[in-house]
Amino acid sequence: MSVNLIFKIAAVGILVTVISQVLKHSGREEHAFMTSLAGLLIVLFWIVPYIYDLFETIKSLFAL
């Protein structure tokens, strides 16, 4: 995993937090929730290949 990915995840987290807070204070809680959900899905799409590689490595390690 590269450091670049960690910085991208942190940037998305900060951006989603700011947008969510602005939306909550303007009375749009539904949009704030959708923004948080979208940020979570973006990060999960970035992380899933690394999780798959981890499970494949563990699988080959124990030769299952």
mmCIF file of the N, C-alpha and C atoms, coordinates in Angstrom:
data_MODEL
# 
_entry.id   MODEL 
# 
loop_
_atom_site.group_PDB 
_atom_site.id 
_atom_site.type_symbol 
_atom_site.label_atom_id 
_atom_site.label_alt_id 
_atom_site.label_comp_id 
_atom_site.label_asym_id 
_atom_site.label_entity_id 
_atom_site.label_seq_id 
_atom_site.pdbx_PDB_ins_code 
_atom_site.Cartn_x 
_atom_site.Cartn_y 
_atom_site.Cartn_z 
_atom_site.occupancy 
_atom_site.B_iso_or_equiv 
_atom_site.pdbx_formal_charge 
_atom_site.auth_seq_id 
_atom_site.auth_comp_id 
_atom_site.auth_asym_id 
_atom_site.auth_atom_id 
_atom_site.pdbx_PDB_model_num 
ATOM 1   N N  . MET A 1 1  ? 0.847   -1.167  0.000  1.00 0.00 ? 1  MET A N  1 
ATOM 2   C CA . MET A 1 1  ? 0.000   0.000   0.000  1.00 0.00 ? 1  MET A CA 1 
ATOM 3   C C  . MET A 1 1  ? 0.898   1.238   0.000  1.00 0.00 ? 1  MET A C  1 
ATOM 4   N N  . SER A 1 2  ? 0.575   2.156   -0.864 1.00 0.00 ? 2  SER A N  1 
ATOM 5   C CA . SER A 1 2  ? 1.407   3.342   -0.955 1.00 0.00 ? 2  SER A CA 1 
ATOM 6   C C  . SER A 1 2  ? 0.914   4.428   -0.013 1.00 0.00 ? 2  SER A C  1 
ATOM 7   N N  . VAL A 1 3  ? 1.810   5.347   0.284  1.00 0.00 ? 3  VAL A N  1 
ATOM 8   C CA . VAL A 1 3  ? 1.470   6.473   1.144  1.00 0.00 ? 3  VAL A CA 1 
ATOM 9   C C  . VAL A 1 3  ? 0.472   7.380   0.434  1.00 0.00 ? 3  VAL A C  1 
ATOM 10  N N  . ASN A 1 4  ? 0.528   7.385   -0.889 1.00 0.00 ? 4  ASN A N  1 
ATOM 11  C CA . ASN A 1 4  ? -0.393  8.201   -1.681 1.00 0.00 ? 4  ASN A CA 1 
ATOM 12  C C  . ASN A 1 4  ? -1.845  7.823   -1.398 1.00 0.00 ? 4  ASN A C  1 
ATOM 13  N N  . LEU A 1 5  ? -2.112  6.541   -1.260 1.00 0.00 ? 5  LEU A N  1 
ATOM 14  C CA . LEU A 1 5  ? -3.468  6.070   -0.962 1.00 0.00 ? 5  LEU A CA 1 
ATOM 15  C C  . LEU A 1 5  ? -3.927  6.562   0.406  1.00 0.00 ? 5  LEU A C  1 
ATOM 16  N N  . ILE A 1 6  ? -3.045  6.554   1.371  1.00 0.00 ? 6  ILE A N  1 
ATOM 17  C CA . ILE A 1 6  ? -3.394  7.026   2.714  1.00 0.00 ? 6  ILE A CA 1 
ATOM 18  C C  . ILE A 1 6  ? -3.738  8.507   2.677  1.00 0.00 ? 6  ILE A C  1 
ATOM 19  N N  . PHE A 1 7  ? -2.978  9.294   1.920  1.00 0.00 ? 7  PHE A N  1 
ATOM 20  C CA . PHE A 1 7  ? -3.272  10.721  1.797  1.00 0.00 ? 7  PHE A CA 1 
ATOM 21  C C  . PHE A 1 7  ? -4.591  10.959  1.070  1.00 0.00 ? 7  PHE A C  1 
ATOM 22  N N  . LYS A 1 8  ? -4.894  10.140  0.075  1.00 0.00 ? 8  LYS A N  1 
ATOM 23  C CA . LYS A 1 8  ? -6.170  10.284  -0.628 1.00 0.00 ? 8  LYS A CA 1 
ATOM 24  C C  . LYS A 1 8  ? -7.338  9.967   0.294  1.00 0.00 ? 8  LYS A C  1 
ATOM 25  N N  . ILE A 1 9  ? -7.201  8.931   1.112  1.00 0.00 ? 9  ILE A N  1 
ATOM 26  C CA . ILE A 1 9  ? -8.255  8.575   2.055  1.00 0.00 ? 9  ILE A CA 1 
ATOM 27  C C  . ILE A 1 9  ? -8.449  9.690   3.079  1.00 0.00 ? 9  ILE A C  1 
ATOM 28  N N  . ALA A 1 10 ? -7.351  10.258  3.563  1.00 0.00 ? 10 ALA A N  1 
ATOM 29  C CA . ALA A 1 10 ? -7.450  11.357  4.526  1.00 0.00 ? 10 ALA A CA 1 
ATOM 30  C C  . ALA A 1 10 ? -8.114  12.577  3.885  1.00 0.00 ? 10 ALA A C  1 
ATOM 31  N N  . ALA A 1 11 ? -7.776  12.868  2.632  1.00 0.00 ? 11 ALA A N  1 
ATOM 32  C CA . ALA A 1 11 ? -8.376  14.011  1.945  1.00 0.00 ? 11 ALA A CA 1 
ATOM 33  C C  . ALA A 1 11 ? -9.877  13.816  1.760  1.00 0.00 ? 11 ALA A C  1 
ATOM 34  N N  . VAL A 1 12 ? -10.284 12.613  1.393  1.00 0.00 ? 12 VAL A N  1 
ATOM 35  C CA . VAL A 1 12 ? -11.710 12.332  1.236  1.00 0.00 ? 12 VAL A CA 1 
ATOM 36  C C  . VAL A 1 12 ? -12.409 12.453  2.588  1.00 0.00 ? 12 VAL A C  1 
ATOM 37  N N  . GLY A 1 13 ? -11.791 11.974  3.644  1.00 0.00 ? 13 GLY A N  1 
ATOM 38  C CA . GLY A 1 13 ? -12.376 12.073  4.972  1.00 0.00 ? 13 GLY A CA 1 
ATOM 39  C C  . GLY A 1 13 ? -12.576 13.513  5.414  1.00 0.00 ? 13 GLY A C  1 
ATOM 40  N N  . ILE A 1 14 ? -11.583 14.344  5.191  1.00 0.00 ? 14 ILE A N  1 
ATOM 41  C CA . ILE A 1 14 ? -11.692 15.758  5.560  1.00 0.00 ? 14 ILE A CA 1 
ATOM 42  C C  . ILE A 1 14 ? -12.755 16.444  4.725  1.00 0.00 ? 14 ILE A C  1 
ATOM 43  N N  . LEU A 1 15 ? -12.747 16.190  3.435  1.00 0.00 ? 15 LEU A N  1 
ATOM 44  C CA . LEU A 1 15 ? -13.720 16.821  2.535  1.00 0.00 ? 15 LEU A CA 1 
ATOM 45  C C  . LEU A 1 15 ? -15.148 16.403  2.879  1.00 0.00 ? 15 LEU A C  1 
ATOM 46  N N  . VAL A 1 16 ? -15.357 15.124  3.112  1.00 0.00 ? 16 VAL A N  1 
ATOM 47  C CA . VAL A 1 16 ? -16.691 14.629  3.455  1.00 0.00 ? 16 VAL A CA 1 
ATOM 48  C C  . VAL A 1 16 ? -17.147 15.207  4.790  1.00 0.00 ? 16 VAL A C  1 
ATOM 49  N N  . THR A 1 17 ? -16.253 15.313  5.745  1.00 0.00 ? 17 THR A N  1 
ATOM 50  C CA . THR A 1 17 ? -16.614 15.872  7.044  1.00 0.00 ? 17 THR A CA 1 
ATOM 51  C C  . THR A 1 17 ? -17.050 17.326  6.930  1.00 0.00 ? 17 THR A C  1 
ATOM 52  N N  . VAL A 1 18 ? -16.309 18.112  6.179  1.00 0.00 ? 18 VAL A N  1 
ATOM 53  C CA . VAL A 1 18 ? -16.658 19.525  6.015  1.00 0.00 ? 18 VAL A CA 1 
ATOM 54  C C  . VAL A 1 18 ? -17.990 19.673  5.296  1.00 0.00 ? 18 VAL A C  1 
ATOM 55  N N  . ILE A 1 19 ? -18.160 18.939  4.202  1.00 0.00 ? 19 ILE A N  1 
ATOM 56  C CA . ILE A 1 19 ? -19.414 19.035  3.451  1.00 0.00 ? 19 ILE A CA 1 
ATOM 57  C C  . ILE A 1 19 ? -20.591 18.558  4.300  1.00 0.00 ? 19 ILE A C  1 
ATOM 58  N N  . SER A 1 20 ? -20.384 17.494  5.047  1.00 0.00 ? 20 SER A N  1 
ATOM 59  C CA . SER A 1 20 ? -21.448 16.961  5.892  1.00 0.00 ? 20 SER A CA 1 
ATOM 60  C C  . SER A 1 20 ? -21.853 17.965  6.969  1.00 0.00 ? 20 SER A C  1 
ATOM 61  N N  . GLN A 1 21 ? -20.884 18.609  7.594  1.00 0.00 ? 21 GLN A N  1 
ATOM 62  C CA . GLN A 1 21 ? -21.194 19.593  8.626  1.00 0.00 ? 21 GLN A CA 1 
ATOM 63  C C  . GLN A 1 21 ? -21.936 20.799  8.053  1.00 0.00 ? 21 GLN A C  1 
ATOM 64  N N  . VAL A 1 22 ? -21.525 21.246  6.879  1.00 0.00 ? 22 VAL A N  1 
ATOM 65  C CA . VAL A 1 22 ? -22.213 22.365  6.240  1.00 0.00 ? 22 VAL A CA 1 
ATOM 66  C C  . VAL A 1 22 ? -23.656 21.990  5.921  1.00 0.00 ? 22 VAL A C  1 
ATOM 67  N N  . LEU A 1 23 ? -23.850 20.784  5.411  1.00 0.00 ? 23 LEU A N  1 
ATOM 68  C CA . LEU A 1 23 ? -25.200 20.349  5.083  1.00 0.00 ? 23 LEU A CA 1 
ATOM 69  C C  . LEU A 1 23 ? -26.061 20.168  6.329  1.00 0.00 ? 23 LEU A C  1 
ATOM 70  N N  . LYS A 1 24 ? -25.485 19.650  7.406  1.00 0.00 ? 24 LYS A N  1 
ATOM 71  C CA . LYS A 1 24 ? -26.252 19.467  8.643  1.00 0.00 ? 24 LYS A CA 1 
ATOM 72  C C  . LYS A 1 24 ? -26.693 20.806  9.221  1.00 0.00 ? 24 LYS A C  1 
ATOM 73  N N  . HIS A 1 25 ? -25.804 21.795  9.185  1.00 0.00 ? 25 HIS A N  1 
ATOM 74  C CA . HIS A 1 25 ? -26.147 23.093  9.747  1.00 0.00 ? 25 HIS A CA 1 
ATOM 75  C C  . HIS A 1 25 ? -27.146 23.849  8.882  1.00 0.00 ? 25 HIS A C  1 
ATOM 76  N N  . SER A 1 26 ? -27.253 23.468  7.614  1.00 0.00 ? 26 SER A N  1 
ATOM 77  C CA . SER A 1 26 ? -28.242 24.120  6.763  1.00 0.00 ? 26 SER A CA 1 
ATOM 78  C C  . SER A 1 26 ? -29.577 23.365  6.773  1.00 0.00 ? 26 SER A C  1 
ATOM 79  N N  . GLY A 1 27 ? -29.656 22.291  7.568  1.00 0.00 ? 27 GLY A N  1 
ATOM 80  C CA . GLY A 1 27 ? -30.909 21.566  7.726  1.00 0.00 ? 27 GLY A CA 1 
ATOM 81  C C  . GLY A 1 27 ? -31.138 20.464  6.714  1.00 0.00 ? 27 GLY A C  1 
ATOM 82  N N  . ARG A 1 28 ? -30.121 20.022  6.046  1.00 0.00 ? 28 ARG A N  1 
ATOM 83  C CA . ARG A 1 28 ? -30.260 18.962  5.041  1.00 0.00 ? 28 ARG A CA 1 
ATOM 84  C C  . ARG A 1 28 ? -29.549 17.693  5.520  1.00 0.00 ? 28 ARG A C  1 
ATOM 85  N N  . GLU A 1 29 ? -30.119 17.092  6.542  1.00 0.00 ? 29 GLU A N  1 
ATOM 86  C CA . GLU A 1 29 ? -29.499 15.905  7.125  1.00 0.00 ? 29 GLU A CA 1 
ATOM 87  C C  . GLU A 1 29 ? -29.453 14.728  6.153  1.00 0.00 ? 29 GLU A C  1 
ATOM 88  N N  . GLU A 1 30 ? -30.463 14.621  5.291  1.00 0.00 ? 30 GLU A N  1 
ATOM 89  C CA . GLU A 1 30 ? -30.487 13.506  4.324  1.00 0.00 ? 30 GLU A CA 1 
ATOM 90  C C  . GLU A 1 30 ? -29.331 13.614  3.340  1.00 0.00 ? 30 GLU A C  1 
ATOM 91  N N  . HIS A 1 31 ? -29.068 14.833  2.878  1.00 0.00 ? 31 HIS A N  1 
ATOM 92  C CA . HIS A 1 31 ? -27.960 15.027  1.945  1.00 0.00 ? 31 HIS A CA 1 
ATOM 93  C C  . HIS A 1 31 ? -26.610 14.805  2.639  1.00 0.00 ? 31 HIS A C  1 
ATOM 94  N N  . ALA A 1 32 ? -26.539 15.186  3.903  1.00 0.00 ? 32 ALA A N  1 
ATOM 95  C CA . ALA A 1 32 ? -25.309 14.960  4.664  1.00 0.00 ? 32 ALA A CA 1 
ATOM 96  C C  . ALA A 1 32 ? -25.044 13.468  4.812  1.00 0.00 ? 32 ALA A C  1 
ATOM 97  N N  . PHE A 1 33 ? -26.100 12.702  5.078  1.00 0.00 ? 33 PHE A N  1 
ATOM 98  C CA . PHE A 1 33 ? -25.946 11.253  5.193  1.00 0.00 ? 33 PHE A CA 1 
ATOM 99  C C  . PHE A 1 33 ? -25.506 10.646  3.866  1.00 0.00 ? 33 PHE A C  1 
ATOM 100 N N  . MET A 1 34 ? -26.117 11.093  2.772  1.00 0.00 ? 34 MET A N  1 
ATOM 101 C CA . MET A 1 34 ? -25.738 10.570  1.450  1.00 0.00 ? 34 MET A CA 1 
ATOM 102 C C  . MET A 1 34 ? -24.299 10.928  1.095  1.00 0.00 ? 34 MET A C  1 
ATOM 103 N N  . THR A 1 35 ? -23.863 12.109  1.495  1.00 0.00 ? 35 THR A N  1 
ATOM 104 C CA . THR A 1 35 ? -22.477 12.509  1.260  1.00 0.00 ? 35 THR A CA 1 
ATOM 105 C C  . THR A 1 35 ? -21.520 11.607  2.026  1.00 0.00 ? 35 THR A C  1 
ATOM 106 N N  . SER A 1 36 ? -21.854 11.326  3.274  1.00 0.00 ? 36 SER A N  1 
ATOM 107 C CA . SER A 1 36 ? -21.013 10.433  4.078  1.00 0.00 ? 36 SER A CA 1 
ATOM 108 C C  . SER A 1 36 ? -20.979 9.028   3.488  1.00 0.00 ? 36 SER A C  1 
ATOM 109 N N  . LEU A 1 37 ? -22.122 8.565   3.036  1.00 0.00 ? 37 LEU A N  1 
ATOM 110 C CA . LEU A 1 37 ? -22.197 7.233   2.426  1.00 0.00 ? 37 LEU A CA 1 
ATOM 111 C C  . LEU A 1 37 ? -21.387 7.170   1.139  1.00 0.00 ? 37 LEU A C  1 
ATOM 112 N N  . ALA A 1 38 ? -21.460 8.221   0.335  1.00 0.00 ? 38 ALA A N  1 
ATOM 113 C CA . ALA A 1 38 ? -20.689 8.261   -0.915 1.00 0.00 ? 38 ALA A CA 1 
ATOM 114 C C  . ALA A 1 38 ? -19.188 8.264   -0.630 1.00 0.00 ? 38 ALA A C  1 
ATOM 115 N N  . GLY A 1 39 ? -18.767 9.015   0.380  1.00 0.00 ? 39 GLY A N  1 
ATOM 116 C CA . GLY A 1 39 ? -17.353 9.018   0.756  1.00 0.00 ? 39 GLY A CA 1 
ATOM 117 C C  . GLY A 1 39 ? -16.885 7.656   1.223  1.00 0.00 ? 39 GLY A C  1 
ATOM 118 N N  . LEU A 1 40 ? -17.729 6.981   1.996  1.00 0.00 ? 40 LEU A N  1 
ATOM 119 C CA . LEU A 1 40 ? -17.393 5.635   2.457  1.00 0.00 ? 40 LEU A CA 1 
ATOM 120 C C  . LEU A 1 40 ? -17.257 4.667   1.296  1.00 0.00 ? 40 LEU A C  1 
ATOM 121 N N  . LEU A 1 41 ? -18.170 4.745   0.345  1.00 0.00 ? 41 LEU A N  1 
ATOM 122 C CA . LEU A 1 41 ? -18.113 3.841   -0.815 1.00 0.00 ? 41 LEU A CA 1 
ATOM 123 C C  . LEU A 1 41 ? -16.883 4.098   -1.676 1.00 0.00 ? 41 LEU A C  1 
ATOM 124 N N  . ILE A 1 42 ? -16.516 5.351   -1.847 1.00 0.00 ? 42 ILE A N  1 
ATOM 125 C CA . ILE A 1 42 ? -15.309 5.676   -2.626 1.00 0.00 ? 42 ILE A CA 1 
ATOM 126 C C  . ILE A 1 42 ? -14.080 5.050   -1.981 1.00 0.00 ? 42 ILE A C  1 
ATOM 127 N N  . VAL A 1 43 ? -13.962 5.229   -0.676 1.00 0.00 ? 43 VAL A N  1 
ATOM 128 C CA . VAL A 1 43 ? -12.802 4.676   0.038  1.00 0.00 ? 43 VAL A CA 1 
ATOM 129 C C  . VAL A 1 43 ? -12.818 3.149   -0.002 1.00 0.00 ? 43 VAL A C  1 
ATOM 130 N N  . LEU A 1 44 ? -13.996 2.543   0.122  1.00 0.00 ? 44 LEU A N  1 
ATOM 131 C CA . LEU A 1 44 ? -14.072 1.075   0.064  1.00 0.00 ? 44 LEU A CA 1 
ATOM 132 C C  . LEU A 1 44 ? -13.647 0.550   -1.300 1.00 0.00 ? 44 LEU A C  1 
ATOM 133 N N  . PHE A 1 45 ? -14.024 1.256   -2.376 1.00 0.00 ? 45 PHE A N  1 
ATOM 134 C CA . PHE A 1 45 ? -13.597 0.820   -3.702 1.00 0.00 ? 45 PHE A CA 1 
ATOM 135 C C  . PHE A 1 45 ? -12.079 0.907   -3.855 1.00 0.00 ? 45 PHE A C  1 
ATOM 136 N N  . TRP A 1 46 ? -11.444 1.847   -3.168 1.00 0.00 ? 46 TRP A N  1 
ATOM 137 C CA . TRP A 1 46 ? -9.987  1.935   -3.212 1.00 0.00 ? 46 TRP A CA 1 
ATOM 138 C C  . TRP A 1 46 ? -9.332  0.841   -2.386 1.00 0.00 ? 46 TRP A C  1 
ATOM 139 N N  . ILE A 1 47 ? -9.970  0.418   -1.294 1.00 0.00 ? 47 ILE A N  1 
ATOM 140 C CA . ILE A 1 47 ? -9.371  -0.513  -0.342 1.00 0.00 ? 47 ILE A CA 1 
ATOM 141 C C  . ILE A 1 47 ? -9.596  -1.978  -0.711 1.00 0.00 ? 47 ILE A C  1 
ATOM 142 N N  . VAL A 1 48 ? -10.692 -2.285  -1.400 1.00 0.00 ? 48 VAL A N  1 
ATOM 143 C CA . VAL A 1 48 ? -11.060 -3.679  -1.679 1.00 0.00 ? 48 VAL A CA 1 
ATOM 144 C C  . VAL A 1 48 ? -9.945  -4.470  -2.376 1.00 0.00 ? 48 VAL A C  1 
ATOM 145 N N  . PRO A 1 49 ? -9.250  -3.929  -3.373 1.00 0.00 ? 49 PRO A N  1 
ATOM 146 C CA . PRO A 1 49 ? -8.164  -4.727  -3.979 1.00 0.00 ? 49 PRO A CA 1 
ATOM 147 C C  . PRO A 1 49 ? -7.059  -5.114  -2.990 1.00 0.00 ? 49 PRO A C  1 
ATOM 148 N N  . TYR A 1 50 ? -6.754  -4.229  -2.055 1.00 0.00 ? 50 TYR A N  1 
ATOM 149 C CA . TYR A 1 50 ? -5.736  -4.543  -1.057 1.00 0.00 ? 50 TYR A CA 1 
ATOM 150 C C  . TYR A 1 50 ? -6.222  -5.624  -0.090 1.00 0.00 ? 50 TYR A C  1 
ATOM 151 N N  . ILE A 1 51 ? -7.487  -5.582  0.272  1.00 0.00 ? 51 ILE A N  1 
ATOM 152 C CA . ILE A 1 51 ? -8.049  -6.619  1.134  1.00 0.00 ? 51 ILE A CA 1 
ATOM 153 C C  . ILE A 1 51 ? -8.048  -7.961  0.409  1.00 0.00 ? 51 ILE A C  1 
ATOM 154 N N  . TYR A 1 52 ? -8.371  -7.951  -0.884 1.00 0.00 ? 52 TYR A N  1 
ATOM 155 C CA . TYR A 1 52 ? -8.351  -9.183  -1.671 1.00 0.00 ? 52 TYR A CA 1 
ATOM 156 C C  . TYR A 1 52 ? -6.934  -9.759  -1.719 1.00 0.00 ? 52 TYR A C  1 
ATOM 157 N N  . ASP A 1 53 ? -5.940  -8.902  -1.948 1.00 0.00 ? 53 ASP A N  1 
ATOM 158 C CA . ASP A 1 53 ? -4.550  -9.367  -1.960 1.00 0.00 ? 53 ASP A CA 1 
ATOM 159 C C  . ASP A 1 53 ? -4.140  -9.937  -0.607 1.00 0.00 ? 53 ASP A C  1 
ATOM 160 N N  . LEU A 1 54 ? -4.601  -9.313  0.472  1.00 0.00 ? 54 LEU A N  1 
ATOM 161 C CA . LEU A 1 54 ? -4.293  -9.815  1.810  1.00 0.00 ? 54 LEU A CA 1 
ATOM 162 C C  . LEU A 1 54 ? -4.858  -11.216 2.005  1.00 0.00 ? 54 LEU A C  1 
ATOM 163 N N  . PHE A 1 55 ? -6.120  -11.425 1.616  1.00 0.00 ? 55 PHE A N  1 
ATOM 164 C CA . PHE A 1 55 ? -6.713  -12.753 1.766  1.00 0.00 ? 55 PHE A CA 1 
ATOM 165 C C  . PHE A 1 55 ? -6.042  -13.787 0.865  1.00 0.00 ? 55 PHE A C  1 
ATOM 166 N N  . GLU A 1 56 ? -5.652  -13.391 -0.327 1.00 0.00 ? 56 GLU A N  1 
ATOM 167 C CA . GLU A 1 56 ? -4.938  -14.320 -1.213 1.00 0.00 ? 56 GLU A CA 1 
ATOM 168 C C  . GLU A 1 56 ? -3.575  -14.686 -0.630 1.00 0.00 ? 56 GLU A C  1 
ATOM 169 N N  . THR A 1 57 ? -2.895  -13.735 -0.033 1.00 0.00 ? 57 THR A N  1 
ATOM 170 C CA . THR A 1 57 ? -1.605  -14.020 0.590  1.00 0.00 ? 57 THR A CA 1 
ATOM 171 C C  . THR A 1 57 ? -1.767  -14.965 1.773  1.00 0.00 ? 57 THR A C  1 
ATOM 172 N N  . ILE A 1 58 ? -2.766  -14.717 2.596  1.00 0.00 ? 58 ILE A N  1 
ATOM 173 C CA . ILE A 1 58 ? -3.024  -15.604 3.737  1.00 0.00 ? 58 ILE A CA 1 
ATOM 174 C C  . ILE A 1 58 ? -3.412  -17.000 3.265  1.00 0.00 ? 58 ILE A C  1 
ATOM 175 N N  . LYS A 1 59 ? -4.213  -17.046 2.201  1.00 0.00 ? 59 LYS A N  1 
ATOM 176 C CA . LYS A 1 59 ? -4.621  -18.340 1.644  1.00 0.00 ? 59 LYS A CA 1 
ATOM 177 C C  . LYS A 1 59 ? -3.423  -19.115 1.128  1.00 0.00 ? 59 LYS A C  1 
ATOM 178 N N  . SER A 1 60 ? -2.513  -18.448 0.426  1.00 0.00 ? 60 SER A N  1 
ATOM 179 C CA . SER A 1 60 ? -1.333  -19.139 -0.076 1.00 0.00 ? 60 SER A CA 1 
ATOM 180 C C  . SER A 1 60 ? -0.367  -19.493 1.044  1.00 0.00 ? 60 SER A C  1 
ATOM 181 N N  . LEU A 1 61 ? -0.369  -18.684 2.099  1.00 0.00 ? 61 LEU A N  1 
ATOM 182 C CA . LEU A 1 61 ? 0.513   -18.956 3.243  1.00 0.00 ? 61 LEU A CA 1 
ATOM 183 C C  . LEU A 1 61 ? 0.125   -20.252 3.939  1.00 0.00 ? 61 LEU A C  1 
ATOM 184 N N  . PHE A 1 62 ? -1.177  -20.469 4.109  1.00 0.00 ? 62 PHE A N  1 
ATOM 185 C CA . PHE A 1 62 ? -1.639  -21.676 4.767  1.00 0.00 ? 62 PHE A CA 1 
ATOM 186 C C  . PHE A 1 62 ? -1.967  -22.789 3.766  1.00 0.00 ? 62 PHE A C  1 
ATOM 187 N N  . ALA A 1 63 ? -1.787  -22.515 2.483  1.00 0.00 ? 63 ALA A N  1 
ATOM 188 C CA . ALA A 1 63 ? -1.995  -23.497 1.403  1.00 0.00 ? 63 ALA A CA 1 
ATOM 189 C C  . ALA A 1 63 ? -3.369  -24.152 1.476  1.00 0.00 ? 63 ALA A C  1 
ATOM 190 N N  . LEU A 1 64 ? -4.382  -23.312 1.519  1.00 0.00 ? 64 LEU A N  1 
ATOM 191 C CA . LEU A 1 64 ? -5.760  -23.826 1.550  1.00 0.00 ? 64 LEU A CA 1 
ATOM 192 C C  . LEU A 1 64 ? -6.340  -23.917 0.168  1.00 0.00 ? 64 LEU A C  1 
# 
